[in-house]
Amino acid sequence: MNPHRLHGPRVSASDLLIAFATLSVQSFGGVLFWMRRLIVERRRWMSEQEFVELVAVAQLLPGVNGINLAVLIGFRFAGLAGAAGAFAGFLGPPCLVVIALSALHQRYGALPLVQDALGGMSAVAVGLLIATGAKVAVVLGRRWLPWLFVLLTLAGVGVMRWPLVAVVAVLAPIAILAAWKGKY
């Protein structure tokens, strides 16, 4: 157990390895939705607020958000061994599945049936992304300032097509300062 983790459930590195390996082979359409469901709803390893805070940190770090989040969760519960277990569980099984699917796609990807199936799967992925956003947004509550940052980020990245790094570099310090000053 991580000596810095003073309260909450005891989660070992092997628990994290198994949980993230299982998660990674079941999380079609976006891992954040499934990770939240596993960590917050099913295992109750952390609260919604704790999860959202780690999601925010994971998104501000360079690299893949899902990997960042798995490593952060693993480290939180079991230190370096937990981070390594979560990382291995998160990446190992999908790598094998992707290699197998790549071989199949190489051979059968041009078939109309396969093209139609991929089109349908993309619609499901968008639905999962919207559902996850709605569940995570509950943490923001009815306070107006967090929603202002949501809208500014959406406008900057989604509408204006500004680089994500630039938008985060400007908005993140302001949001952090507002939270620190207690206005958030």
Biotite code that builds the C-alpha atoms (Angstrom):
import biotite.structure as struc

atoms = struc.array([
    struc.Atom([0.000, 0.000, 0.000], chain_id="A", res_id=1, res_name="MET", atom_name="CA", element="C"),
    struc.Atom([1.119, 3.524, -0.709], chain_id="A", res_id=2, res_name="ASN", atom_name="CA", element="C"),
    struc.Atom([2.375, 4.985, 2.584], chain_id="A", res_id=3, res_name="PRO", atom_name="CA", element="C"),
    struc.Atom([1.017, 8.380, 1.505], chain_id="A", res_id=4, res_name="HIS", atom_name="CA", element="C"),
    struc.Atom([-2.530, 6.997, 1.227], chain_id="A", res_id=5, res_name="ARG", atom_name="CA", element="C"),
    struc.Atom([-3.918, 7.542, 4.717], chain_id="A", res_id=6, res_name="LEU", atom_name="CA", element="C"),
    struc.Atom([-7.574, 6.645, 4.201], chain_id="A", res_id=7, res_name="HIS", atom_name="CA", element="C"),
    struc.Atom([-9.801, 4.738, 1.830], chain_id="A", res_id=8, res_name="GLY", atom_name="CA", element="C"),
    struc.Atom([-9.665, 1.180, 0.555], chain_id="A", res_id=9, res_name="PRO", atom_name="CA", element="C"),
    struc.Atom([-6.492, -0.887, 0.455], chain_id="A", res_id=10, res_name="ARG", atom_name="CA", element="C"),
    struc.Atom([-5.704, -1.678, -3.153], chain_id="A", res_id=11, res_name="VAL", atom_name="CA", element="C"),
    struc.Atom([-2.640, -3.753, -4.038], chain_id="A", res_id=12, res_name="SER", atom_name="CA", element="C"),
    struc.Atom([-0.548, -3.640, -7.201], chain_id="A", res_id=13, res_name="ALA", atom_name="CA", element="C"),
    struc.Atom([-1.962, -7.016, -8.231], chain_id="A", res_id=14, res_name="SER", atom_name="CA", element="C"),
    struc.Atom([-5.525, -5.712, -7.685], chain_id="A", res_id=15, res_name="ASP", atom_name="CA", element="C"),
    struc.Atom([-4.683, -2.814, -9.991], chain_id="A", res_id=16, res_name="LEU", atom_name="CA", element="C"),
    struc.Atom([-3.074, -5.068, -12.611], chain_id="A", res_id=17, res_name="LEU", atom_name="CA", element="C"),
    struc.Atom([-6.125, -7.342, -12.752], chain_id="A", res_id=18, res_name="ILE", atom_name="CA", element="C"),
    struc.Atom([-8.636, -4.482, -12.649], chain_id="A", res_id=19, res_name="ALA", atom_name="CA", element="C"),
    struc.Atom([-6.958, -2.531, -15.446], chain_id="A", res_id=20, res_name="PHE", atom_name="CA", element="C"),
    struc.Atom([-6.325, -5.642, -17.569], chain_id="A", res_id=21, res_name="ALA", atom_name="CA", element="C"),
    struc.Atom([-10.016, -6.521, -17.307], chain_id="A", res_id=22, res_name="THR", atom_name="CA", element="C"),
    struc.Atom([-10.996, -2.906, -17.948], chain_id="A", res_id=23, res_name="LEU", atom_name="CA", element="C"),
    struc.Atom([-8.757, -2.571, -20.974], chain_id="A", res_id=24, res_name="SER", atom_name="CA", element="C"),
    struc.Atom([-10.274, -5.527, -22.831], chain_id="A", res_id=25, res_name="VAL", atom_name="CA", element="C"),
    struc.Atom([-13.838, -4.445, -22.025], chain_id="A", res_id=26, res_name="GLN", atom_name="CA", element="C"),
    struc.Atom([-13.603, -0.701, -22.641], chain_id="A", res_id=27, res_name="SER", atom_name="CA", element="C"),
    struc.Atom([-14.759, -0.291, -26.195], chain_id="A", res_id=28, res_name="PHE", atom_name="CA", element="C"),
    struc.Atom([-15.538, 3.226, -27.364], chain_id="A", res_id=29, res_name="GLY", atom_name="CA", element="C"),
    struc.Atom([-13.538, 5.211, -24.845], chain_id="A", res_id=30, res_name="GLY", atom_name="CA", element="C"),
    struc.Atom([-11.799, 4.196, -21.676], chain_id="A", res_id=31, res_name="VAL", atom_name="CA", element="C"),
    struc.Atom([-12.799, 7.151, -19.494], chain_id="A", res_id=32, res_name="LEU", atom_name="CA", element="C"),
    struc.Atom([-16.430, 6.048, -19.318], chain_id="A", res_id=33, res_name="PHE", atom_name="CA", element="C"),
    struc.Atom([-15.466, 2.508, -18.315], chain_id="A", res_id=34, res_name="TRP", atom_name="CA", element="C"),
    struc.Atom([-12.671, 3.565, -15.957], chain_id="A", res_id=35, res_name="MET", atom_name="CA", element="C"),
    struc.Atom([-15.038, 5.861, -14.076], chain_id="A", res_id=36, res_name="ARG", atom_name="CA", element="C"),
    struc.Atom([-17.603, 3.102, -13.841], chain_id="A", res_id=37, res_name="ARG", atom_name="CA", element="C"),
    struc.Atom([-15.013, 0.622, -12.502], chain_id="A", res_id=38, res_name="LEU", atom_name="CA", element="C"),
    struc.Atom([-13.179, 2.916, -10.073], chain_id="A", res_id=39, res_name="ILE", atom_name="CA", element="C"),
    struc.Atom([-16.077, 5.045, -8.766], chain_id="A", res_id=40, res_name="VAL", atom_name="CA", element="C"),
    struc.Atom([-19.242, 2.986, -9.170], chain_id="A", res_id=41, res_name="GLU", atom_name="CA", element="C"),
    struc.Atom([-18.253, -0.686, -8.996], chain_id="A", res_id=42, res_name="ARG", atom_name="CA", element="C"),
    struc.Atom([-15.114, -0.878, -6.874], chain_id="A", res_id=43, res_name="ARG", atom_name="CA", element="C"),
    struc.Atom([-15.779, 2.352, -4.945], chain_id="A", res_id=44, res_name="ARG", atom_name="CA", element="C"),
    struc.Atom([-12.059, 2.925, -4.676], chain_id="A", res_id=45, res_name="TRP", atom_name="CA", element="C"),
    struc.Atom([-12.565, 6.688, -4.848], chain_id="A", res_id=46, res_name="MET", atom_name="CA", element="C"),
    struc.Atom([-15.287, 9.300, -4.916], chain_id="A", res_id=47, res_name="SER", atom_name="CA", element="C"),
    struc.Atom([-16.564, 11.072, -8.003], chain_id="A", res_id=48, res_name="GLU", atom_name="CA", element="C"),
    struc.Atom([-14.734, 14.225, -6.904], chain_id="A", res_id=49, res_name="GLN", atom_name="CA", element="C"),
    struc.Atom([-11.423, 12.395, -6.430], chain_id="A", res_id=50, res_name="GLU", atom_name="CA", element="C"),
    struc.Atom([-11.793, 10.756, -9.840], chain_id="A", res_id=51, res_name="PHE", atom_name="CA", element="C"),
    struc.Atom([-12.555, 14.045, -11.591], chain_id="A", res_id=52, res_name="VAL", atom_name="CA", element="C"),
    struc.Atom([-9.536, 15.668, -9.939], chain_id="A", res_id=53, res_name="GLU", atom_name="CA", element="C"),
    struc.Atom([-7.272, 12.890, -11.235], chain_id="A", res_id=54, res_name="LEU", atom_name="CA", element="C"),
    struc.Atom([-8.860, 13.162, -14.703], chain_id="A", res_id=55, res_name="VAL", atom_name="CA", element="C"),
    struc.Atom([-7.980, 16.870, -14.705], chain_id="A", res_id=56, res_name="ALA", atom_name="CA", element="C"),
    struc.Atom([-4.375, 16.128, -13.771], chain_id="A", res_id=57, res_name="VAL", atom_name="CA", element="C"),
    struc.Atom([-4.149, 13.314, -16.344], chain_id="A", res_id=58, res_name="ALA", atom_name="CA", element="C"),
    struc.Atom([-5.382, 15.629, -19.089], chain_id="A", res_id=59, res_name="GLN", atom_name="CA", element="C"),
    struc.Atom([-2.864, 18.319, -18.234], chain_id="A", res_id=60, res_name="LEU", atom_name="CA", element="C"),
    struc.Atom([0.071, 15.894, -18.453], chain_id="A", res_id=61, res_name="LEU", atom_name="CA", element="C"),
    struc.Atom([1.706, 15.037, -21.776], chain_id="A", res_id=62, res_name="PRO", atom_name="CA", element="C"),
    struc.Atom([0.785, 11.685, -23.248], chain_id="A", res_id=63, res_name="GLY", atom_name="CA", element="C"),
    struc.Atom([-2.347, 9.599, -23.507], chain_id="A", res_id=64, res_name="VAL", atom_name="CA", element="C"),
    struc.Atom([-4.998, 10.605, -20.960], chain_id="A", res_id=65, res_name="ASN", atom_name="CA", element="C"),
    struc.Atom([-6.128, 7.047, -20.213], chain_id="A", res_id=66, res_name="GLY", atom_name="CA", element="C"),
    struc.Atom([-2.592, 5.840, -19.540], chain_id="A", res_id=67, res_name="ILE", atom_name="CA", element="C"),
    struc.Atom([-1.873, 8.907, -17.417], chain_id="A", res_id=68, res_name="ASN", atom_name="CA", element="C"),
    struc.Atom([-5.030, 8.309, -15.401], chain_id="A", res_id=69, res_name="LEU", atom_name="CA", element="C"),
    struc.Atom([-4.299, 4.612, -14.873], chain_id="A", res_id=70, res_name="ALA", atom_name="CA", element="C"),
    struc.Atom([-0.778, 5.406, -13.661], chain_id="A", res_id=71, res_name="VAL", atom_name="CA", element="C"),
    struc.Atom([-2.051, 8.169, -11.350], chain_id="A", res_id=72, res_name="LEU", atom_name="CA", element="C"),
    struc.Atom([-4.664, 5.853, -9.853], chain_id="A", res_id=73, res_name="ILE", atom_name="CA", element="C"),
    struc.Atom([-2.143, 3.044, -9.489], chain_id="A", res_id=74, res_name="GLY", atom_name="CA", element="C"),
    struc.Atom([0.380, 5.313, -7.777], chain_id="A", res_id=75, res_name="PHE", atom_name="CA", element="C"),
    struc.Atom([-2.259, 6.749, -5.484], chain_id="A", res_id=76, res_name="ARG", atom_name="CA", element="C"),
    struc.Atom([-3.118, 3.337, -4.070], chain_id="A", res_id=77, res_name="PHE", atom_name="CA", element="C"),
    struc.Atom([0.102, 1.322, -4.243], chain_id="A", res_id=78, res_name="ALA", atom_name="CA", element="C"),
    struc.Atom([2.994, 3.635, -5.068], chain_id="A", res_id=79, res_name="GLY", atom_name="CA", element="C"),
    struc.Atom([5.400, 2.730, -7.875], chain_id="A", res_id=80, res_name="LEU", atom_name="CA", element="C"),
    struc.Atom([4.351, -0.925, -7.870], chain_id="A", res_id=81, res_name="ALA", atom_name="CA", element="C"),
    struc.Atom([0.707, 0.146, -8.260], chain_id="A", res_id=82, res_name="GLY", atom_name="CA", element="C"),
    struc.Atom([1.577, 2.539, -11.080], chain_id="A", res_id=83, res_name="ALA", atom_name="CA", element="C"),
    struc.Atom([3.488, -0.248, -12.853], chain_id="A", res_id=84, res_name="ALA", atom_name="CA", element="C"),
    struc.Atom([0.654, -2.735, -12.293], chain_id="A", res_id=85, res_name="GLY", atom_name="CA", element="C"),
    struc.Atom([-1.995, -0.343, -13.597], chain_id="A", res_id=86, res_name="ALA", atom_name="CA", element="C"),
    struc.Atom([0.192, 0.547, -16.594], chain_id="A", res_id=87, res_name="PHE", atom_name="CA", element="C"),
    struc.Atom([0.886, -3.102, -17.495], chain_id="A", res_id=88, res_name="ALA", atom_name="CA", element="C"),
    struc.Atom([-2.746, -4.085, -17.077], chain_id="A", res_id=89, res_name="GLY", atom_name="CA", element="C"),
    struc.Atom([-3.941, -1.103, -19.062], chain_id="A", res_id=90, res_name="PHE", atom_name="CA", element="C"),
    struc.Atom([-1.612, -1.629, -22.029], chain_id="A", res_id=91, res_name="LEU", atom_name="CA", element="C"),
    struc.Atom([-0.818, -5.356, -22.224], chain_id="A", res_id=92, res_name="GLY", atom_name="CA", element="C"),
    struc.Atom([-4.099, -6.966, -23.321], chain_id="A", res_id=93, res_name="PRO", atom_name="CA", element="C"),
    struc.Atom([-5.121, -4.207, -25.760], chain_id="A", res_id=94, res_name="PRO", atom_name="CA", element="C"),
    struc.Atom([-1.754, -4.409, -27.514], chain_id="A", res_id=95, res_name="CYS", atom_name="CA", element="C"),
    struc.Atom([-2.380, -8.068, -28.278], chain_id="A", res_id=96, res_name="LEU", atom_name="CA", element="C"),
    struc.Atom([-5.953, -7.373, -29.421], chain_id="A", res_id=97, res_name="VAL", atom_name="CA", element="C"),
    struc.Atom([-4.865, -4.463, -31.648], chain_id="A", res_id=98, res_name="VAL", atom_name="CA", element="C"),
    struc.Atom([-2.192, -6.592, -33.319], chain_id="A", res_id=99, res_name="ILE", atom_name="CA", element="C"),
    struc.Atom([-4.781, -9.282, -34.081], chain_id="A", res_id=100, res_name="ALA", atom_name="CA", element="C"),
    struc.Atom([-7.371, -6.775, -35.327], chain_id="A", res_id=101, res_name="LEU", atom_name="CA", element="C"),
    struc.Atom([-4.779, -5.000, -37.480], chain_id="A", res_id=102, res_name="SER", atom_name="CA", element="C"),
    struc.Atom([-4.029, -8.265, -39.235], chain_id="A", res_id=103, res_name="ALA", atom_name="CA", element="C"),
    struc.Atom([-7.756, -8.867, -39.804], chain_id="A", res_id=104, res_name="LEU", atom_name="CA", element="C"),
    struc.Atom([-8.341, -5.283, -41.002], chain_id="A", res_id=105, res_name="HIS", atom_name="CA", element="C"),
    struc.Atom([-5.423, -5.527, -43.391], chain_id="A", res_id=106, res_name="GLN", atom_name="CA", element="C"),
    struc.Atom([-7.055, -8.550, -44.968], chain_id="A", res_id=107, res_name="ARG", atom_name="CA", element="C"),
    struc.Atom([-10.789, -7.654, -44.790], chain_id="A", res_id=108, res_name="TYR", atom_name="CA", element="C"),
    struc.Atom([-10.950, -3.862, -44.175], chain_id="A", res_id=109, res_name="GLY", atom_name="CA", element="C"),
    struc.Atom([-12.068, -2.932, -47.684], chain_id="A", res_id=110, res_name="ALA", atom_name="CA", element="C"),
    struc.Atom([-15.225, -5.061, -47.536], chain_id="A", res_id=111, res_name="LEU", atom_name="CA", element="C"),
    struc.Atom([-18.458, -2.991, -47.469], chain_id="A", res_id=112, res_name="PRO", atom_name="CA", element="C"),
    struc.Atom([-19.746, -4.909, -44.437], chain_id="A", res_id=113, res_name="LEU", atom_name="CA", element="C"),
    struc.Atom([-16.614, -4.005, -42.475], chain_id="A", res_id=114, res_name="VAL", atom_name="CA", element="C"),
    struc.Atom([-16.881, -0.350, -43.558], chain_id="A", res_id=115, res_name="GLN", atom_name="CA", element="C"),
    struc.Atom([-20.520, -0.202, -42.411], chain_id="A", res_id=116, res_name="ASP", atom_name="CA", element="C"),
    struc.Atom([-19.644, -1.800, -39.074], chain_id="A", res_id=117, res_name="ALA", atom_name="CA", element="C"),
    struc.Atom([-16.884, 0.756, -38.469], chain_id="A", res_id=118, res_name="LEU", atom_name="CA", element="C"),
    struc.Atom([-19.305, 3.596, -39.246], chain_id="A", res_id=119, res_name="GLY", atom_name="CA", element="C"),
    struc.Atom([-21.783, 2.263, -36.690], chain_id="A", res_id=120, res_name="GLY", atom_name="CA", element="C"),
    struc.Atom([-19.083, 1.869, -34.063], chain_id="A", res_id=121, res_name="MET", atom_name="CA", element="C"),
    struc.Atom([-18.013, 5.493, -34.447], chain_id="A", res_id=122, res_name="SER", atom_name="CA", element="C"),
    struc.Atom([-21.557, 6.637, -33.597], chain_id="A", res_id=123, res_name="ALA", atom_name="CA", element="C"),
    struc.Atom([-21.502, 4.509, -30.450], chain_id="A", res_id=124, res_name="VAL", atom_name="CA", element="C"),
    struc.Atom([-18.111, 5.974, -29.475], chain_id="A", res_id=125, res_name="ALA", atom_name="CA", element="C"),
    struc.Atom([-19.499, 9.517, -29.738], chain_id="A", res_id=126, res_name="VAL", atom_name="CA", element="C"),
    struc.Atom([-22.463, 8.511, -27.569], chain_id="A", res_id=127, res_name="GLY", atom_name="CA", element="C"),
    struc.Atom([-20.143, 7.094, -24.892], chain_id="A", res_id=128, res_name="LEU", atom_name="CA", element="C"),
    struc.Atom([-18.078, 10.276, -24.939], chain_id="A", res_id=129, res_name="LEU", atom_name="CA", element="C"),
    struc.Atom([-21.174, 12.441, -24.440], chain_id="A", res_id=130, res_name="ILE", atom_name="CA", element="C"),
    struc.Atom([-22.471, 10.166, -21.647], chain_id="A", res_id=131, res_name="ALA", atom_name="CA", element="C"),
    struc.Atom([-19.125, 10.346, -19.847], chain_id="A", res_id=132, res_name="THR", atom_name="CA", element="C"),
    struc.Atom([-18.996, 14.114, -20.164], chain_id="A", res_id=133, res_name="GLY", atom_name="CA", element="C"),
    struc.Atom([-22.490, 14.407, -18.713], chain_id="A", res_id=134, res_name="ALA", atom_name="CA", element="C"),
    struc.Atom([-21.664, 12.180, -15.716], chain_id="A", res_id=135, res_name="LYS", atom_name="CA", element="C"),
    struc.Atom([-18.393, 13.958, -14.983], chain_id="A", res_id=136, res_name="VAL", atom_name="CA", element="C"),
    struc.Atom([-20.033, 17.388, -15.379], chain_id="A", res_id=137, res_name="ALA", atom_name="CA", element="C"),
    struc.Atom([-22.245, 16.646, -12.364], chain_id="A", res_id=138, res_name="VAL", atom_name="CA", element="C"),
    struc.Atom([-19.245, 17.450, -10.159], chain_id="A", res_id=139, res_name="VAL", atom_name="CA", element="C"),
    struc.Atom([-19.293, 21.034, -11.447], chain_id="A", res_id=140, res_name="LEU", atom_name="CA", element="C"),
    struc.Atom([-22.692, 21.554, -9.872], chain_id="A", res_id=141, res_name="GLY", atom_name="CA", element="C"),
    struc.Atom([-24.565, 24.810, -10.244], chain_id="A", res_id=142, res_name="ARG", atom_name="CA", element="C"),
    struc.Atom([-21.611, 27.117, -9.794], chain_id="A", res_id=143, res_name="ARG", atom_name="CA", element="C"),
    struc.Atom([-21.158, 29.424, -12.766], chain_id="A", res_id=144, res_name="TRP", atom_name="CA", element="C"),
    struc.Atom([-17.368, 29.835, -12.829], chain_id="A", res_id=145, res_name="LEU", atom_name="CA", element="C"),
    struc.Atom([-16.483, 26.204, -13.656], chain_id="A", res_id=146, res_name="PRO", atom_name="CA", element="C"),
    struc.Atom([-19.029, 26.272, -16.473], chain_id="A", res_id=147, res_name="TRP", atom_name="CA", element="C"),
    struc.Atom([-17.420, 29.458, -17.798], chain_id="A", res_id=148, res_name="LEU", atom_name="CA", element="C"),
    struc.Atom([-14.114, 27.581, -18.094], chain_id="A", res_id=149, res_name="PHE", atom_name="CA", element="C"),
    struc.Atom([-15.896, 24.689, -19.809], chain_id="A", res_id=150, res_name="VAL", atom_name="CA", element="C"),
    struc.Atom([-17.414, 27.074, -22.362], chain_id="A", res_id=151, res_name="LEU", atom_name="CA", element="C"),
    struc.Atom([-14.149, 28.962, -22.890], chain_id="A", res_id=152, res_name="LEU", atom_name="CA", element="C"),
    struc.Atom([-12.291, 25.695, -23.475], chain_id="A", res_id=153, res_name="THR", atom_name="CA", element="C"),
    struc.Atom([-14.980, 24.437, -25.846], chain_id="A", res_id=154, res_name="LEU", atom_name="CA", element="C"),
    struc.Atom([-14.930, 27.724, -27.749], chain_id="A", res_id=155, res_name="ALA", atom_name="CA", element="C"),
    struc.Atom([-11.140, 27.859, -27.948], chain_id="A", res_id=156, res_name="GLY", atom_name="CA", element="C"),
    struc.Atom([-10.483, 24.259, -28.964], chain_id="A", res_id=157, res_name="VAL", atom_name="CA", element="C"),
    struc.Atom([-13.757, 23.188, -30.581], chain_id="A", res_id=158, res_name="GLY", atom_name="CA", element="C"),
    struc.Atom([-14.905, 26.352, -32.341], chain_id="A", res_id=159, res_name="VAL", atom_name="CA", element="C"),
    struc.Atom([-11.816, 28.507, -32.861], chain_id="A", res_id=160, res_name="MET", atom_name="CA", element="C"),
    struc.Atom([-9.582, 25.446, -33.423], chain_id="A", res_id=161, res_name="ARG", atom_name="CA", element="C"),
    struc.Atom([-6.806, 26.895, -31.298], chain_id="A", res_id=162, res_name="TRP", atom_name="CA", element="C"),
    struc.Atom([-4.141, 24.447, -30.131], chain_id="A", res_id=163, res_name="PRO", atom_name="CA", element="C"),
    struc.Atom([-5.129, 22.586, -26.964], chain_id="A", res_id=164, res_name="LEU", atom_name="CA", element="C"),
    struc.Atom([-1.766, 23.346, -25.346], chain_id="A", res_id=165, res_name="VAL", atom_name="CA", element="C"),
    struc.Atom([-2.280, 27.087, -25.833], chain_id="A", res_id=166, res_name="ALA", atom_name="CA", element="C"),
    struc.Atom([-5.831, 27.017, -24.450], chain_id="A", res_id=167, res_name="VAL", atom_name="CA", element="C"),
    struc.Atom([-4.764, 24.967, -21.421], chain_id="A", res_id=168, res_name="VAL", atom_name="CA", element="C"),
    struc.Atom([-1.696, 27.171, -20.871], chain_id="A", res_id=169, res_name="ALA", atom_name="CA", element="C"),
    struc.Atom([-3.949, 30.226, -20.620], chain_id="A", res_id=170, res_name="VAL", atom_name="CA", element="C"),
    struc.Atom([-7.048, 28.845, -18.885], chain_id="A", res_id=171, res_name="LEU", atom_name="CA", element="C"),
    struc.Atom([-5.536, 26.325, -16.443], chain_id="A", res_id=172, res_name="ALA", atom_name="CA", element="C"),
    struc.Atom([-3.566, 28.861, -14.367], chain_id="A", res_id=173, res_name="PRO", atom_name="CA", element="C"),
    struc.Atom([-6.604, 31.142, -14.179], chain_id="A", res_id=174, res_name="ILE", atom_name="CA", element="C"),
    struc.Atom([-8.876, 28.249, -13.114], chain_id="A", res_id=175, res_name="ALA", atom_name="CA", element="C"),
    struc.Atom([-6.318, 27.086, -10.554], chain_id="A", res_id=176, res_name="ILE", atom_name="CA", element="C"),
    struc.Atom([-6.016, 30.601, -9.142], chain_id="A", res_id=177, res_name="LEU", atom_name="CA", element="C"),
    struc.Atom([-9.803, 30.931, -8.961], chain_id="A", res_id=178, res_name="ALA", atom_name="CA", element="C"),
    struc.Atom([-10.080, 27.582, -7.149], chain_id="A", res_id=179, res_name="ALA", atom_name="CA", element="C"),
    struc.Atom([-7.255, 28.530, -4.792], chain_id="A", res_id=180, res_name="TRP", atom_name="CA", element="C"),
    struc.Atom([-8.880, 31.863, -3.994], chain_id="A", res_id=181, res_name="LYS", atom_name="CA", element="C"),
    struc.Atom([-12.118, 30.027, -3.188], chain_id="A", res_id=182, res_name="GLY", atom_name="CA", element="C"),
    struc.Atom([-14.161, 31.579, -5.983], chain_id="A", res_id=183, res_name="LYS", atom_name="CA", element="C"),
    struc.Atom([-14.518, 28.311, -7.872], chain_id="A", res_id=184, res_name="TYR", atom_name="CA", element="C"),
])
